[in-house]
Amino acid sequence: MCSAFRSAPSPLRGGPTRAEPERGGGRWAGATDQTANAALVQPGPSVTIGALRRRPPPGSAFGRVRPPLKGEEKRVPVGIASALALCLALPSPVDARELRVCADPNNLPFSNEAREGFENRIVELIARDLDASVAYTWWAQRRGFIRNTLKAGACDLVAGTPSNMEMMKTTRPYYRSTYVFVTRADAPVPATFEDPLLREKRVGVQLVGDDGFNTPPAHALARRGIVQNVRGYSLYGDYSQPNPPARIVEAVAKGEVDVAVVWGPLAGYFAGRLEAPLRLAPVKPQFYGPRMPMVFDISMGVRKEDVELRQEIDGVLARRRPEIDAILAAYGVPRVDAPTRVGAVR
């Protein structure tokens, strides 16, 4: 009774794109306005909806509509009034918005199924601004992640993607971070990839695979012939364990390696949560040629055809910039797009 129409889904499951009559909605089939009005105001024997399709016998109560008595013109039957009040009190399903997001369920500090990552918090901030709820599709961030989630229609938004990602249309960047050298607080920190320390010390580096898709630091070390003293830590790790990418930071704290080259947000978060004091220093220079950056602008991604959704997300990222900056700072994300202290972390 509250709604006789439903709307086809839009990217945010919000504004209607097409209205269709709901099955069984609208007026009773075959009933005239006069007959329906008589049934409401004139007492008489109970009838079924099917009975309204037949013309009432002449002279019966359902064949006459009496004029309203004095003071009765504005009276609404109690049952109808209660139903109308209930409809007004309940949220309309047409107005409900849903922001569908795909994310990794085991990848702190970025996201997890308990919604404890900084990307989870930023997504919730965006949803509140858009007056929407968040619905997650959880998928491990391996190769094929975008193909199996965003492109497959399982979600409409992916947080934390490089701004130059070609597989989707990306929003304005909401932060820029860098790879960092991670050492124990009492150990020397390499100044650049040319520093002799990297040839003398045990070095940890994040690896993706052995087919040319490795991280920029892995390529930078290999180009300089620094391979014999290098230990690789999979970017994916053992997924049966919590937060598998954190192993490389833990290796520095445990003394398994002397220095590690780690993506900044990962290093900043876990360095502050381990017992051994660690130090972070941005990798320099920021670019080793045009195809090997050590810094990345980070955006959110939508399907290429979802231009309107991207514009909405862009607007929120601009309006909520101070709150987003506060979230990133709380998670220890090293920034190169805004003043931030990158030094000893306890």
N, C-alpha and C positions, 0 to 999 in steps of 0.2 A: 504493500500500500504506500510505503514511503517513496518508492520510485518505480515507474513503469518502463524506464529506459536504462540501458547500460552503455558504457563507452568503450570503444576499442582502445587498447593500450597505446600510450605515447612513450617516448623515451624515459620520462620520469613517472610513468603511470599516473600522470596528473590530468592536465586539461584534456577534454574529450576531443578526439579526432573524427569520430563517426558515431552517431547515435543509431541504435537499432531497437525496435520494440522488443521488450522482454516477453518471452513466451508466457502467455496467460495474462499479460498486463493489459492496460487500457480498459475500455468499457466491456460490460457483459455482452456477449454476442446475442443479438436479437432483441435486447431490451431497449425500450424507448425511454427518453428522459422523463416523460410523464409517468410511465409505469414505475420507474425507479424511484421517483419522488413520492409516489403514492405508497410504495412499500416502506418508506422511511417515516412518513408522518401519520399514516392511517393504521391503527392497530387492526390486526386480522389474523387469520390462521397462518401458521408457519408454512413457508413454501420453499422448495429447493430452487437453485438457479435454473435448473431445467424447466421448472414450472413457469418461469418468467418468459419462456419462449412461446408459450401458448396464450392466446387472448383470454382474459378472465371472463367467466360467465356474466351475462348482463345482470346488472343490479347487485353484483357482489361488491364487497368492501374494496377489493383491489381494482374495481372498474371506476371508482369515483375518487376525486381529489377534493376534499372539503377545504373551504377557505380557512386560514389560520385564525385562531381566537385572539382576542385582545392580549397584547403582551407576549404573544407566541412567535411574532414575526422573526425576531433575532435569536430565538432559542435554537441551540445546536444539540442534537441528541448526545447524551453523556458518552456513549461508546465511541462515537465519531470524534468528539472533542478529545478524549483520552488518546485515541490513535494518532490524531494530528499532533498533539503535544509530544508524543513519543517520537514521531518522525522528526520534529524540529530539534529534539534533544540529541538524537543520534547523528554522528557524522555521516555525511553523504559519501557513498563509495565512489561517486564520480569525482569528488574533490580530493580524495586521498591520493597522496603522491608517494612514490617509492623510488628511491635511488638504488639501482642495482649495481653492485660493485663486485669485481672479481679480485681476490687477493690470496696470498699464501697463508695457510693456517699455522705455519711453524717457522716464522722468519723474523723474530725480534732483532733489532728494535723497530722494524718496519711494520709488521702486522703479525697477528696470530688469531687463532679461533676465539680466544677470550677477549679480543679487541683491546689488547694492551699496548699495541705499537703506536708510534707517532702518526703513521698514515691512517690508522683506525681513528685516532682522535681528530685528525684534520678532516677526514670524511664525515664524521659526526657533526663537526662544525659547519661544513658545507650543507649537510642535510637540514640542520636546524634553520639555517639562513633561507633555504628554499622551502621550508615548512614541509619537509618530506621525511619519511622513515627510510632506514637503510636495510637492504636485503643483500646478504653476501652469498656468492658462490665461491667456495674454497677450492683452490687448485694449486699444487706445488709449482713454484716458478722454475720450471725446467724449459728446455727447448720445446716449442709448440704451445707455450702458455697462451700467447695472444690468439693463435689459431683456434685453440680449443675452448677459449672463453669469450673474448670480445667478438671475434669474427664469427663464432658459432652462435651468437645471440644469447649466450648465457648471462651476460651482464651488459651494462652500458658505459661503465667507467672503470678505468684502471689507474690507481694512484702510483706515484713514484716511478715514473718512466723518463728516460732521457728525452730532452726536448726535441732532438733531431730524429726521433724514432720514425722510420718511414712507413711502418705498418699501420699507423693510425694518425689521426689528427690530434695534435697536442695543444694544451692550453699554454698560457703564459707561464714562465718558470715561477715557482714559489720558493725555491732556494737554489743556491749553487754551492757545491761542496767539492772536496779534493781528496785524492789519495794522500795518506800520511805515513811517515815512518813512525813505527811504534817500538820503543825500547823501555827497559826498566829505568826507573827514575835516576839510578846511580850509574847508568851506562852512557857512553858517548852516542850522539845522534848524528847520522850521516847528513852532510850538508846537501849533496846532490847525488845522482846516480854515478857521478864520476869519482865520488869519495872512495879512497882506498879501503875504508872500513868494510865496504860491501864485498871486497875480495878476501878479507881476512876473517870476517865473522860469519857465523851461521845465519843464513837469511831465510825467512819465511815469506812465501808469496802465494796469493790466491790464484788457483788454476780453474779453468773451465773445461778444457780438453786438450788434445794434442793435434788438433786439425786446423790451427790458425785462428781459432776463436777465443784465444786466451785473453786475460786481462792486460791492459796497457803496461803495468809494471813488469809482468812476466816477459813481455816482448822487449822492454827496455833493458832488463837484465841479460836476456839471451843475446841481444845485439852487441853487448859489451863482453861477451864471453864469460859472464858470471853464471856458471851452471853447476860446477862441482860442489859448491858449498850451499846450494839452494835446496830448500825443502818445500815441496808443494802441498798446499791445503786446498781441498776441493771447495769451490764456491757453493756446491750443493751439500756436501758432507753426508754423514749418516743420518738419514731422515727419521730413523727410529728414536733419535735422541733430540732433546729440546734445543732449538736454535742452532742447528748444525754449523752455520758459517762462523760462529763464535770461537771455534777451535783454534784458529790462528792467533787470536788475541790471548787466549789462555796459554798457548805455547810459549809466548814471550814471558808471561807471568811465572810459568813453571820452569823457565830456563831451558826449554827444548831448543829454542833459537835465540839469538842475541838481538836481532832486529827483524821486524816484519813490515811489509808494505801492504797497507790495508785500506779499503774504501772508508772514507772519513766517518760517515754516520755509524757504521758498524763498530769501528775502533773507539769512537767517542763514547758510545753507550756502554760497551763492556769494560773499557778501561777504568771507568769510574765505579765498577761493581765487583772488581776483583781485589783480593787482599793485598797483593803486591802492588806498590805504587808504580804506575807507568807514565811515560811521557810521550806526547804526540807532537810531531812537527810536520808541517805541510811539505809534500814533495816539491822540489824545485829542479828546473823550471816547470811552469805549469803545462807547457806543450813541448813535446819532442817531435816536431814536425806536424803538419796539418792533420795527419791521420792517427796520431797517437797522443790525444789529450790526457792530462792527469786531473783535469777539472771538468765537471759536467753540470749543466743546467738541468734541473729536475722539474718535470711538469706532470700533469695528469693527461690521460689519453682517452679519446672516444673514437667511435667509428668515423671514417672520413665523411660520411654523409650526414652525421649528426651535428651540423653547424650550429643550430640553435642551442643545443645542450652545451656545446663548448663555450658559446657566448655567455650562457648563464653561469657556468663554472668560473670563467674568467672574471665575471663581475664579483662573485663571492671572494675569489682570491685577492682581488684588489680591496674590497671593503674590509675583509677580515685579516689583512696583512699583519697588524700588531699581534693579534691572537695566535696566528700561525707562527710568527717569529718566537713567541713565548713558548709554544709547544716544542719547537725545534731546540730552543735553548735548554728546556727542561730535560731533553733526551741527550744532551751533549753533542749535538751535531756541529762539526766544524764548518764554519761558513767562510766563503771568500767573496760573497756578494754584500756583506755587511760587517761592521766592526765586531770582532769576536776574539776572545782570548784563547789561543791555542798554545798550551804549554803543559806544565805538570798537572796531572789529573790524579786525584786521590779517590 
